[in-house]
Amino acid sequence: MLRYCYMADSQPMKQTRRSIMMLPEPRIVEELSWTERGLPQKERTRNVHGLHPYLGKYVPQLVDYFLDRYFRGSKYAVVDPFVGSGTTLVETNIFGVESLGVDVSEFNALLSRVKIAKYDLHILTKEVSSIVERTKREFYSASKGELDSYISEEVVSNEPLDHVNSDYLRKWYSPEALYPLLIFCRLIKGYVYEEALKILLSRAARSARLATHYELDFPKEPQSTDYYCHKHDRICHPTSASLPFITRYAKDSVRRIGEFQKIRTDAEVRVECADAREFNFSKSDIGGVITSPPYVGLINYHEQHRYAFELLGLEDRSSQEIGPKYRGNGKSAIEEYKGNIAQVLKRIADCGIHEPNKIIIVVNDKFELYTDIALMAGLKLIERLRRKVDRRTGRRSNNFYEDIFVLTS
Ligand SMILES: C[S@@+](CC[C@H](N)C(=O)[O-])C[C@H]1O[C@@H](n2cnc3c(N)ncnc32)[C@H](O)[C@@H]1O
């Protein structure tokens, strides 16, 4: 069926919805259709990409492909208005080009900043082991070496729990898992790399929840008894401690940050926590966009890191998420979504985009919204590519297609 058209990069023709509808099917790009074996998780989560889990990130190798194809030697910044966990920024920095990332979630902005920061590894290593040791010391002395006495109501109802006073934390953690998290949280202030410690704490907090292994992204109810685990195909126990996670992730985080420091360049990189519909992009000289926008009615981006919002006291701006899960994907939600994404893209385009002037949008466009969005934003379609995503994790097998729109202003 003829539907989409590819044009010479330099001469995009004037487009209307009708002319776009006459164009051929998107081309499946084999070299981007990695299999699980061809691009294993270890590679997709290399260096700082694996600092903290994040549902909905794209693979760094995809960003590399478009950087290499269009942005080699670019003097102008690559912008990601929906930066999520910072994938675009990390790869663009390694590539040696300036970048700017915006995200409405304070946790995502924090995670991105921690990934792309410059570190003195000696100080980082010292600070990480200092806070881990202090947390252990305080935890064990509080229990006077006797976990049983520590777990008693009397000790648990002491300062740390009251200090946070969060129903969520009380519900999702056993007392002996929560207590070290609260101690760690209180000790963070004053360290040079406070933000990196916050991410380490969040990662341990995610793993230490009373969640089943097969529901870690969005657990429904706390699990306090043994259960049949669909992910591991055996009986698993709910976790009742956080210190082992803190200790393990401490080492892993320092290693990952160390790996990135070896390939980090001095190309400027900036992260802002803001609603992209209102953000003033004009402070950067923009050369293009590489992004994967929020999906329509699928993921609650704040809720997936709720433990971090509760522990760290981050501001909840979920009401500003585009395509929020609670709105679903009915007709009016979809129209609103199209208008919102178009508004962000137009806002960037209105700043004036320098050469190479490429806007790369990676999206699972199953509702076929993005040709309309491009027209609404006044952008021209250069090319539409498609890649097969063949991913098997545990018992999940989720094969699907992802579209990549190459646009220009
Ligand atoms: C698909 S994710 C991006 C993932 C990213 N490419 C990565 O690799 O981590 C979409 C992001 O858009 C963000 N978002 C949703 N509404 C937003 C808004 N109004 N302004 C800025 N960011 C928004 C979400 O918080 C989420 O992090």
The ligand as an SDF file (V2000), in Angstrom:
LIG
                    3D

 27 29  0  0  0  0  0  0  0  0999 V2000
    9.0620    7.9760   26.6300 C   0  0  0  0  0  0  0  0  0  0  0  0
    9.6860    8.9160   27.9470 S   0  0  0  0  0  0  0  0  0  0  0  0
   11.2820    9.4150   27.3890 C   0  0  0  0  0  0  0  0  0  0  0  0
   12.3210    8.3600   27.6250 C   0  0  0  0  0  0  0  0  0  0  0  0
   13.7090    8.7560   27.1910 C   0  0  0  0  0  0  0  0  0  0  0  0
   13.8540    8.7700   25.7430 N   0  0  0  0  0  0  0  0  0  0  0  0
   14.7290    7.8040   27.8010 C   0  0  0  0  0  0  0  0  0  0  0  0
   15.4410    7.1090   27.0430 O   0  0  0  0  0  0  0  0  0  0  0  0
   14.8040    7.7230   29.0090 O   0  0  0  0  0  0  0  0  0  0  0  0
    8.7440   10.3760   27.8900 C   0  0  0  0  0  0  0  0  0  0  0  0
    9.0720   11.4050   28.9700 C   0  0  0  0  0  0  0  0  0  0  0  0
    8.2460   12.5580   28.7640 O   0  0  0  0  0  0  0  0  0  0  0  0
    8.0510   13.1690   30.0190 C   0  0  0  0  0  0  0  0  0  0  0  0
    6.9350   14.1300   29.9300 N   0  0  0  0  0  0  0  0  0  0  0  0
    5.5970   13.8950   29.9540 C   0  0  0  0  0  0  0  0  0  0  0  0
    4.9220   15.0510   29.8710 N   0  0  0  0  0  0  0  0  0  0  0  0
    5.8450   16.0450   29.7910 C   0  0  0  0  0  0  0  0  0  0  0  0
    5.7680   17.4660   29.6790 C   0  0  0  0  0  0  0  0  0  0  0  0
    4.5950   18.1070   29.6780 N   0  0  0  0  0  0  0  0  0  0  0  0
    6.9360   18.1710   29.5960 N   0  0  0  0  0  0  0  0  0  0  0  0
    8.1340   17.5400   29.6240 C   0  0  0  0  0  0  0  0  0  0  0  0
    8.2630   16.2070   29.7600 N   0  0  0  0  0  0  0  0  0  0  0  0
    7.1310   15.4520   29.8180 C   0  0  0  0  0  0  0  0  0  0  0  0
    7.8070   12.0030   30.9690 C   0  0  0  0  0  0  0  0  0  0  0  0
    8.0570   12.3730   32.3050 O   0  0  0  0  0  0  0  0  0  0  0  0
    8.7960   10.9700   30.4220 C   0  0  0  0  0  0  0  0  0  0  0  0
    9.9790   10.9960   31.1600 O   0  0  0  0  0  0  0  0  0  0  0  0
  1  2  1  0
  2  3  1  0
  2 10  1  0
  3  4  1  0
  4  5  1  0
  5  6  1  0
  5  7  1  0
  7  8  2  0
  7  9  1  0
 10 11  1  0
 11 12  1  0
 11 26  1  0
 12 13  1  0
 13 14  1  0
 13 24  1  0
 14 15  1  0
 14 23  1  0
 15 16  2  0
 16 17  1  0
 17 18  1  0
 17 23  2  0
 18 19  1  0
 18 20  2  0
 20 21  1  0
 21 22  2  0
 22 23  1  0
 24 25  1  0
 24 26  1  0
 26 27  1  0
M  CHG  2   2   1   9  -1
M  END
$$$$
